[in-house]
Amino acid sequence: MIATAYGLAFGGLLLFGGRAADLLGRRRTLMAGLAIFTAASLACGLATSDPFLIAARALQGIGAAFMLPAALSVVMNMFGEGAERNKALGIWGGLGAGGATVGLIAGGLLTRYAGWQYIFYLNVPIGAVALALVPRVVPESRRASVRRRFDLAGAVTGTGGLVLLVDAISQAPQYGWGATRTITIVATAVALLATFLAIESRVEEPILPLSIFRARALAGANLAGLLLVGSFYAFLFVGTLYMQEVLHYSALQTGLAWLVASLTSIALAGPSQLLVTRVGPKIVMATGLSLISAGIIWATQAPVQGHFLADLAGPMTVAGAGTAFSFIPISIAALAGIKERQAGLASRAC
Protein backbone atom coordinates (compact mmCIF):
# COMPACT_ATOMS: atom_id res chain seq x y z
CA MET A 1 0.00 0.00 0.00
CA ILE A 2 2.94 2.34 0.62
CA ALA A 3 4.02 2.04 -3.02
CA THR A 4 0.44 2.05 -4.29
CA ALA A 5 -0.37 5.34 -2.54
CA TYR A 6 2.27 7.13 -4.60
CA GLY A 7 1.08 5.54 -7.85
CA LEU A 8 -2.56 6.38 -7.17
CA ALA A 9 -1.87 10.05 -6.52
CA PHE A 10 0.61 10.41 -9.36
CA GLY A 11 -1.43 8.58 -11.99
CA GLY A 12 -4.73 10.12 -10.96
CA LEU A 13 -3.52 13.73 -10.88
CA LEU A 14 -1.14 13.75 -13.84
CA LEU A 15 -3.79 15.14 -16.19
CA PHE A 16 -4.72 17.80 -13.63
CA GLY A 17 -1.05 18.75 -13.16
CA GLY A 18 -0.39 19.11 -16.86
CA ARG A 19 -3.38 21.38 -17.35
CA ALA A 20 -2.50 23.43 -14.28
CA ALA A 21 0.91 24.13 -15.83
CA ASP A 22 -0.76 25.53 -18.96
CA LEU A 23 -3.26 27.68 -17.10
CA LEU A 24 -1.41 28.82 -13.98
CA GLY A 25 2.15 29.00 -15.27
CA ARG A 26 4.78 26.34 -15.87
CA ARG A 27 7.39 27.73 -13.50
CA ARG A 28 4.82 28.35 -10.78
CA THR A 29 3.42 24.81 -11.12
CA LEU A 30 6.93 23.34 -11.20
CA MET A 31 7.86 25.12 -7.99
CA ALA A 32 4.61 24.10 -6.30
CA GLY A 33 5.21 20.46 -7.26
CA LEU A 34 8.81 20.62 -6.06
CA ALA A 35 7.76 22.15 -2.74
CA ILE A 36 5.07 19.51 -2.16
CA PHE A 37 7.39 16.65 -3.14
CA THR A 38 10.22 17.92 -0.93
CA ALA A 39 7.98 18.47 2.10
CA ALA A 40 6.37 15.06 1.59
CA SER A 41 9.81 13.41 1.40
CA LEU A 42 10.70 14.92 4.77
CA ALA A 43 7.38 13.68 6.16
CA CYS A 44 8.09 10.16 4.84
CA GLY A 45 11.43 10.10 6.63
CA LEU A 46 9.86 11.29 9.87
CA ALA A 47 6.93 8.86 9.69
CA THR A 48 6.40 6.76 12.81
CA SER A 49 3.41 4.73 11.63
CA ASP A 50 2.21 3.03 8.46
CA PRO A 51 -0.86 5.30 7.96
CA PHE A 52 1.33 8.41 8.26
CA LEU A 53 3.86 7.01 5.77
CA ILE A 54 1.11 6.05 3.32
CA ALA A 55 -0.36 9.57 3.50
CA ALA A 56 3.08 11.13 2.99
CA ARG A 57 3.74 8.89 -0.02
CA ALA A 58 0.42 9.97 -1.52
CA LEU A 59 1.47 13.59 -1.02
CA GLN A 60 4.73 12.78 -2.82
CA GLY A 61 2.69 11.50 -5.74
CA ILE A 62 0.67 14.72 -5.83
CA GLY A 63 3.88 16.76 -5.97
CA ALA A 64 5.29 14.60 -8.77
CA ALA A 65 2.05 14.88 -10.76
CA PHE A 66 2.46 18.67 -10.83
CA MET A 67 6.24 18.71 -11.13
CA LEU A 68 6.97 16.35 -14.04
CA PRO A 69 4.61 17.65 -16.77
CA ALA A 70 5.48 21.24 -15.81
CA ALA A 71 9.21 20.51 -16.10
CA LEU A 72 8.92 18.94 -19.54
CA SER A 73 6.63 21.69 -20.82
CA VAL A 74 9.28 24.19 -19.68
CA VAL A 75 11.80 22.37 -21.89
CA MET A 76 9.34 22.54 -24.79
CA ASN A 77 8.82 26.26 -24.43
CA MET A 78 12.50 27.11 -23.93
CA PHE A 79 13.67 25.24 -27.04
CA GLY A 80 12.19 25.45 -30.52
CA GLU A 81 11.01 22.36 -32.39
CA GLY A 82 13.76 20.60 -34.32
CA ALA A 83 17.41 19.85 -33.62
CA GLU A 84 17.58 22.27 -30.66
CA ARG A 85 14.68 20.67 -28.80
CA ASN A 86 15.84 17.17 -29.74
CA LYS A 87 19.22 17.89 -28.18
CA ALA A 88 17.55 19.24 -25.03
CA LEU A 89 15.35 16.15 -24.76
CA GLY A 90 18.40 13.95 -25.28
CA ILE A 91 20.02 15.67 -22.29
CA TRP A 92 16.73 15.28 -20.39
CA GLY A 93 16.74 11.54 -21.09
CA GLY A 94 20.39 11.18 -20.12
CA LEU A 95 19.87 13.06 -16.86
CA GLY A 96 16.82 10.93 -16.11
CA ALA A 97 18.78 7.72 -16.58
CA GLY A 98 21.65 9.17 -14.55
CA GLY A 99 19.29 10.14 -11.76
CA ALA A 100 17.83 6.64 -11.74
CA THR A 101 21.33 5.21 -11.48
CA VAL A 102 22.29 7.47 -8.60
CA GLY A 103 18.99 6.71 -6.89
CA LEU A 104 19.42 2.96 -7.11
CA ILE A 105 22.96 3.00 -5.75
CA ALA A 106 22.33 5.68 -3.13
CA GLY A 107 19.18 3.87 -2.05
CA GLY A 108 21.12 0.65 -1.58
CA LEU A 109 23.89 2.37 0.38
CA LEU A 110 21.50 4.30 2.59
CA THR A 111 19.29 1.29 3.26
CA ARG A 112 22.29 -0.81 4.25
CA TYR A 113 24.31 1.68 6.29
CA ALA A 114 21.92 4.41 7.48
CA GLY A 115 18.29 3.28 7.38
CA TRP A 116 15.37 3.41 4.97
CA GLN A 117 14.35 6.89 6.23
CA TYR A 118 17.42 8.41 4.59
CA ILE A 119 16.15 7.40 1.16
CA PHE A 120 13.51 10.09 1.67
CA TYR A 121 15.79 12.53 3.49
CA LEU A 122 18.05 12.55 0.41
CA ASN A 123 15.28 14.26 -1.57
CA VAL A 124 15.11 17.18 0.84
CA PRO A 125 18.42 18.98 0.09
CA ILE A 126 18.06 18.18 -3.62
CA GLY A 127 14.56 19.67 -3.65
CA ALA A 128 15.70 22.73 -1.70
CA VAL A 129 18.51 23.42 -4.19
CA ALA A 130 16.11 22.97 -7.12
CA LEU A 131 13.62 25.39 -5.55
CA ALA A 132 16.38 27.97 -5.17
CA LEU A 133 17.58 27.57 -8.78
CA VAL A 134 14.26 27.42 -10.67
CA PRO A 135 13.36 31.15 -10.28
CA ARG A 136 16.82 32.09 -11.56
CA VAL A 137 17.02 29.86 -14.63
CA VAL A 138 13.44 29.04 -15.68
CA PRO A 139 11.32 31.73 -17.36
CA GLU A 140 7.62 31.87 -16.53
CA SER A 141 5.18 30.90 -19.26
CA ARG A 142 1.51 30.05 -19.34
CA ARG A 143 -1.39 29.88 -21.72
CA ALA A 144 -2.01 33.28 -23.26
CA SER A 145 -5.72 33.70 -22.62
CA VAL A 146 -7.81 36.42 -21.06
CA ARG A 147 -10.36 33.95 -19.77
CA ARG A 148 -8.83 31.02 -17.88
CA ARG A 149 -11.85 29.03 -16.79
CA PHE A 150 -11.16 25.85 -14.90
CA ASP A 151 -13.05 22.70 -15.87
CA LEU A 152 -14.01 21.54 -12.36
CA ALA A 153 -16.45 18.85 -13.47
CA GLY A 154 -13.88 17.42 -15.86
CA ALA A 155 -11.16 17.53 -13.20
CA VAL A 156 -13.33 15.67 -10.65
CA THR A 157 -14.59 12.94 -13.02
CA GLY A 158 -11.27 12.52 -14.84
CA THR A 159 -9.15 12.40 -11.70
CA GLY A 160 -11.65 10.18 -9.89
CA GLY A 161 -11.84 7.75 -12.78
CA LEU A 162 -8.05 7.52 -13.13
CA VAL A 163 -7.50 7.06 -9.38
CA LEU A 164 -10.05 4.24 -9.23
CA LEU A 165 -8.64 2.57 -12.34
CA VAL A 166 -5.08 2.69 -11.00
CA ASP A 167 -6.31 1.36 -7.65
CA ALA A 168 -8.16 -1.52 -9.30
CA ILE A 169 -5.16 -2.55 -11.40
CA SER A 170 -2.67 -2.27 -8.54
CA GLN A 171 -4.85 -4.18 -6.05
CA ALA A 172 -6.19 -6.83 -8.44
CA PRO A 173 -3.29 -9.27 -7.82
CA GLN A 174 -4.19 -9.21 -4.12
CA TYR A 175 -7.99 -9.45 -4.39
CA GLY A 176 -8.26 -11.22 -7.77
CA TRP A 177 -9.37 -9.91 -11.16
CA GLY A 178 -12.75 -11.56 -10.79
CA ALA A 179 -13.36 -10.33 -7.25
CA THR A 180 -16.42 -8.20 -6.56
CA ARG A 181 -14.21 -5.37 -5.32
CA THR A 182 -12.15 -5.29 -8.51
CA ILE A 183 -15.14 -5.49 -10.85
CA THR A 184 -17.04 -2.81 -8.93
CA ILE A 185 -14.12 -0.38 -8.91
CA VAL A 186 -13.36 -0.95 -12.60
CA ALA A 187 -17.02 -0.42 -13.52
CA THR A 188 -17.14 2.80 -11.48
CA ALA A 189 -13.91 4.00 -13.06
CA VAL A 190 -15.23 3.31 -16.57
CA ALA A 191 -18.47 5.17 -15.77
CA LEU A 192 -16.55 8.18 -14.44
CA LEU A 193 -14.20 8.25 -17.43
CA ALA A 194 -17.14 7.99 -19.85
CA THR A 195 -18.76 10.92 -18.06
CA PHE A 196 -15.45 12.76 -18.26
CA LEU A 197 -15.28 12.31 -22.04
CA ALA A 198 -18.88 13.50 -22.41
CA ILE A 199 -18.10 16.61 -20.36
CA GLU A 200 -14.91 17.33 -22.31
CA SER A 201 -16.76 17.22 -25.62
CA ARG A 202 -19.17 19.97 -24.50
CA VAL A 203 -17.49 22.44 -22.14
CA GLU A 204 -15.95 25.65 -23.44
CA GLU A 205 -12.56 25.23 -21.71
CA PRO A 206 -12.00 21.46 -21.22
CA ILE A 207 -9.20 20.17 -19.03
CA LEU A 208 -8.50 17.70 -21.86
CA PRO A 209 -9.40 19.09 -25.29
CA LEU A 210 -10.32 15.97 -27.27
CA SER A 211 -9.10 17.65 -30.44
CA ILE A 212 -5.54 17.12 -29.24
CA PHE A 213 -5.86 13.43 -30.13
CA ARG A 214 -6.24 14.38 -33.78
CA ALA A 215 -2.49 14.95 -33.71
CA ARG A 216 -1.35 11.52 -34.90
CA ALA A 217 2.16 11.98 -33.53
CA LEU A 218 0.82 12.67 -30.04
CA ALA A 219 -1.63 9.75 -30.15
CA GLY A 220 1.12 7.42 -31.33
CA ALA A 221 3.50 8.72 -28.67
CA ASN A 222 0.88 8.06 -25.97
CA LEU A 223 0.46 4.46 -27.16
CA ALA A 224 4.22 3.93 -27.40
CA GLY A 225 4.67 5.48 -23.95
CA LEU A 226 2.12 3.04 -22.53
CA LEU A 227 4.02 0.13 -24.07
CA LEU A 228 7.34 1.48 -22.79
CA VAL A 229 6.16 1.91 -19.21
CA GLY A 230 4.24 -1.36 -19.21
CA SER A 231 7.26 -3.31 -20.44
CA PHE A 232 10.40 -1.80 -18.96
CA TYR A 233 9.04 -0.89 -15.54
CA ALA A 234 7.52 -4.35 -15.20
CA PHE A 235 10.96 -5.73 -16.07
CA LEU A 236 12.52 -3.44 -13.47
CA PHE A 237 10.07 -4.61 -10.79
CA VAL A 238 10.27 -8.33 -11.54
CA GLY A 239 14.03 -8.19 -12.10
CA THR A 240 14.53 -6.56 -8.72
CA LEU A 241 12.38 -9.22 -7.04
CA TYR A 242 14.35 -11.95 -8.82
CA MET A 243 17.68 -10.57 -7.66
CA GLN A 244 16.63 -9.96 -4.06
CA GLU A 245 14.28 -12.89 -3.41
CA VAL A 246 15.83 -15.60 -5.59
CA LEU A 247 19.51 -14.65 -5.89
CA HIS A 248 19.47 -13.05 -2.41
CA TYR A 249 21.16 -9.82 -3.53
CA SER A 250 21.23 -6.95 -1.05
CA ALA A 251 19.63 -3.62 -1.93
CA LEU A 252 23.09 -2.25 -2.76
CA GLN A 253 23.97 -5.21 -4.99
CA THR A 254 20.66 -4.86 -6.81
CA GLY A 255 21.28 -1.16 -7.41
CA LEU A 256 24.76 -1.88 -8.76
CA ALA A 257 23.34 -4.59 -11.04
CA TRP A 258 20.87 -2.16 -12.62
CA LEU A 259 23.79 0.20 -13.22
CA VAL A 260 24.44 -1.72 -16.45
CA ALA A 261 21.08 -0.72 -17.92
CA SER A 262 21.30 2.87 -16.69
CA LEU A 263 24.81 3.51 -18.00
CA THR A 264 23.87 2.04 -21.38
CA SER A 265 20.86 4.36 -21.55
CA ILE A 266 22.99 7.39 -20.62
CA ALA A 267 25.65 6.53 -23.20
CA LEU A 268 23.08 6.19 -26.00
CA ALA A 269 20.95 9.24 -25.18
CA GLY A 270 23.04 11.48 -27.47
CA PRO A 271 23.03 9.09 -30.46
CA SER A 272 19.29 8.58 -29.99
CA GLN A 273 18.42 12.26 -30.38
CA LEU A 274 20.80 12.56 -33.35
CA LEU A 275 19.08 9.65 -35.09
CA VAL A 276 15.66 11.15 -34.43
CA THR A 277 16.82 14.44 -35.98
CA ARG A 278 18.08 12.62 -39.09
CA VAL A 279 15.55 9.85 -39.72
CA GLY A 280 12.54 10.82 -37.58
CA PRO A 281 11.13 9.33 -34.39
CA LYS A 282 9.20 6.34 -35.80
CA ILE A 283 12.14 4.13 -36.79
CA VAL A 284 14.12 4.96 -33.65
CA MET A 285 11.08 4.39 -31.42
CA ALA A 286 10.32 1.02 -33.01
CA THR A 287 13.96 0.00 -32.62
CA GLY A 288 13.94 0.98 -28.94
CA LEU A 289 10.76 -0.92 -28.10
CA SER A 290 12.06 -3.96 -29.99
CA LEU A 291 15.30 -3.88 -27.99
CA ILE A 292 13.37 -3.71 -24.71
CA SER A 293 11.27 -6.69 -25.78
CA ALA A 294 14.39 -8.64 -26.78
CA GLY A 295 16.05 -7.87 -23.45
CA ILE A 296 13.01 -8.99 -21.46
CA ILE A 297 12.63 -12.22 -23.45
CA TRP A 298 16.32 -12.92 -22.97
CA ALA A 299 16.01 -12.33 -19.22
CA THR A 300 13.19 -14.86 -18.95
CA GLN A 301 15.73 -17.57 -19.77
CA ALA A 302 17.66 -16.93 -16.54
CA PRO A 303 17.75 -20.05 -14.33
CA VAL A 304 16.79 -20.14 -10.67
CA GLN A 305 20.43 -20.25 -9.63
CA GLY A 306 21.48 -17.58 -12.11
CA HIS A 307 24.62 -15.47 -12.26
CA PHE A 308 24.81 -11.78 -13.06
CA LEU A 309 27.44 -11.85 -15.81
CA ALA A 310 26.09 -14.99 -17.48
CA ASP A 311 22.35 -14.37 -17.20
CA LEU A 312 21.54 -10.72 -16.43
CA ALA A 313 24.23 -8.38 -17.78
CA GLY A 314 23.32 -9.04 -21.42
CA PRO A 315 19.54 -8.60 -21.09
CA MET A 316 20.01 -5.47 -18.98
CA THR A 317 22.36 -3.95 -21.54
CA VAL A 318 19.94 -4.61 -24.41
CA ALA A 319 16.93 -3.30 -22.45
CA GLY A 320 18.91 -0.24 -21.33
CA ALA A 321 19.72 0.54 -24.96
CA GLY A 322 16.03 0.17 -25.73
CA THR A 323 15.06 2.80 -23.18
CA ALA A 324 17.41 5.34 -24.81
CA PHE A 325 16.01 4.62 -28.26
CA SER A 326 12.38 4.75 -27.11
CA PHE A 327 12.01 7.32 -24.32
CA ILE A 328 13.66 10.16 -26.23
CA PRO A 329 11.79 9.70 -29.56
CA ILE A 330 8.52 9.29 -27.63
CA SER A 331 9.15 12.65 -25.92
CA ILE A 332 10.05 14.31 -29.20
CA ALA A 333 7.06 12.87 -31.06
CA ALA A 334 4.64 13.81 -28.27
CA LEU A 335 5.68 17.46 -28.43
CA ALA A 336 5.95 17.74 -32.22
CA GLY A 337 3.51 20.25 -33.66
CA ILE A 338 1.88 20.97 -30.28
CA LYS A 339 0.92 24.58 -29.65
CA GLU A 340 2.53 26.46 -26.76
CA ARG A 341 -0.78 26.77 -24.94
CA GLN A 342 -1.09 22.94 -24.76
CA ALA A 343 2.52 22.21 -23.73
CA GLY A 344 1.70 20.98 -20.24
CA LEU A 345 -1.14 18.81 -21.51
CA ALA A 346 1.03 17.15 -24.18
CA SER A 347 3.90 16.64 -21.73
CA ARG A 348 1.89 14.00 -19.87
CA ALA A 349 2.69 11.55 -22.68
CA CYS A 350 6.38 11.80 -21.86
ABEGO torsion letter per residue (X at the ends): XAAAAAAAAAAAAAAAAAAAAAAAEAAAAAAAAAAAAAAAAAAAAABABAAAAAAAAAAAAAAAAAAAAAAAAAAAAABBBEAAAAAAAAAAAAAAAAAAAAAAAAAAAAAAAAEAAAAAAAAAAAAAAAAAAAAAABBBBBBBBABBBBBAAAAAAAAAAAAAAAAAAAAAAAAEAABAAAAAAAAAAAAAAAAAAAAAAABABBABBAAAAABAAAAAAAAAAAAAAAAAAAAAAAAAAAAAAAAGBBAAAAAAAAAAAAAAAAAAAAAAAAAAAAAEAAAAAAAAAAAAAAAAAAAAABBABBBAAAAAAAAAAAAAAAAAAAAAAAAAAAABGBBAAAAAAAAAAX
